[in-house]
Amino acid sequence: MKINQITLSLKSVANDNKVRLIGIKDMYEYEDGKRTVKNGTKYVCLCESNEYEKIEVKVESIEPIITEEELEKKKEPVYISFQGTFKGIFWYKSRTSSWELSCKAEKVVLVKK
């Protein structure tokens, strides 16, 4: 079995069923090297139960569950989880000659602490 054929769950990646949300980014499609339409949201997360490893999880939903401005105003940490399909897959980045983790989820939800 090759490393790029292994699919990981959130529990395998984060060592937990929730992660701490630290940032939100828009995702776009590109055509001829130029950004065109928005096609999803990336959630930048800390895996507190996995030595504070940072991951980005792509979700095709255009509207984020919380805005970057709302996240910055929060005084307490914000935790999220993912419902439906979650896939963590390794891919080889030839520019840096290293393996990278790519995460994608079907749906994101806020977690009440």
C-alpha positions in Angstrom: 0.0 0.0 0.0 1.2 3.5 -0.9 1.0 6.4 1.5 -1.2 8.4 -0.9 -3.7 5.6 -0.9 -4.4 5.9 2.8 -7.5 7.9 3.9 -7.6 9.2 7.4 -10.6 10.2 9.6 -10.7 13.3 11.8 -10.1 11.2 14.8 -6.9 9.8 13.2 -5.7 13.3 12.2 -6.6 15.3 15.3 -6.7 12.5 17.9 -10.1 13.9 18.8 -13.5 14.5 17.3 -13.2 18.3 17.5 -10.5 20.9 16.6 -9.9 24.5 17.6 -10.8 27.0 14.9 -8.1 29.6 14.4 -8.8 31.0 10.9 -11.1 31.0 7.9 -10.1 31.4 4.2 -12.1 31.6 1.0 -11.4 29.0 -1.7 -11.5 29.9 -5.4 -11.4 28.2 -8.7 -8.6 29.3 -11.0 -8.6 29.6 -14.8 -5.4 30.3 -16.7 -3.7 31.3 -13.4 -6.4 33.8 -12.6 -8.9 33.6 -9.7 -12.5 33.2 -10.9 -15.4 32.1 -8.6 -15.5 31.2 -4.9 -16.0 27.5 -4.5 -15.7 26.9 -0.8 -14.2 27.7 2.6 -11.0 26.5 4.3 -11.0 26.2 8.0 -7.6 26.6 9.7 -7.6 24.5 12.8 -5.4 23.4 15.7 -5.4 19.8 16.8 -5.0 20.3 20.5 -5.1 16.6 21.2 -2.3 16.0 18.7 0.5 18.2 19.9 -1.2 21.4 18.5 -0.7 20.3 14.9 -2.2 22.8 12.4 -4.4 21.6 9.6 -6.6 23.2 7.0 -9.9 21.5 6.1 -11.6 22.3 2.8 -15.4 22.4 2.8 -17.4 23.2 -0.4 -20.0 25.3 1.4 -19.6 28.9 0.2 -20.9 30.5 3.5 -18.6 29.9 6.5 -20.3 28.9 9.8 -18.7 31.9 11.4 -16.9 34.9 9.9 -13.3 35.8 10.5 -14.4 39.0 12.2 -16.7 37.1 14.6 -13.9 34.6 15.3 -11.5 37.4 16.2 -14.1 38.9 18.6 -14.6 35.7 20.5 -13.0 35.7 24.0 -13.2 31.9 24.3 -11.7 29.3 21.9 -14.1 28.2 19.1 -14.3 24.5 18.5 -15.6 22.8 15.3 -16.3 19.3 14.1 -17.1 17.8 10.8 -20.2 15.8 9.8 -20.6 13.5 6.8 -17.5 12.5 4.9 -14.1 13.6 6.2 -11.0 12.6 4.3 -7.4 13.2 5.1 -5.1 12.2 2.3 -1.3 12.6 1.9 0.1 13.9 -1.4 3.6 14.6 -2.5 4.6 18.2 -3.1 7.4 18.1 -5.6 8.3 21.8 -5.1 9.3 21.1 -1.5 10.0 17.4 -1.9 7.8 16.5 1.0 4.5 14.8 1.8 1.6 17.1 2.7 -1.7 16.4 4.3 -4.9 17.5 2.5 -8.2 17.4 4.4 -11.7 17.8 3.0 -15.0 17.5 4.7 -18.7 17.5 3.7 -20.0 19.8 6.5 -18.7 21.8 9.4 -20.5 22.3 12.7 -19.8 24.4 15.8 -19.1 22.4 19.0 -20.5 23.6 22.3 -17.8 23.1 25.0 
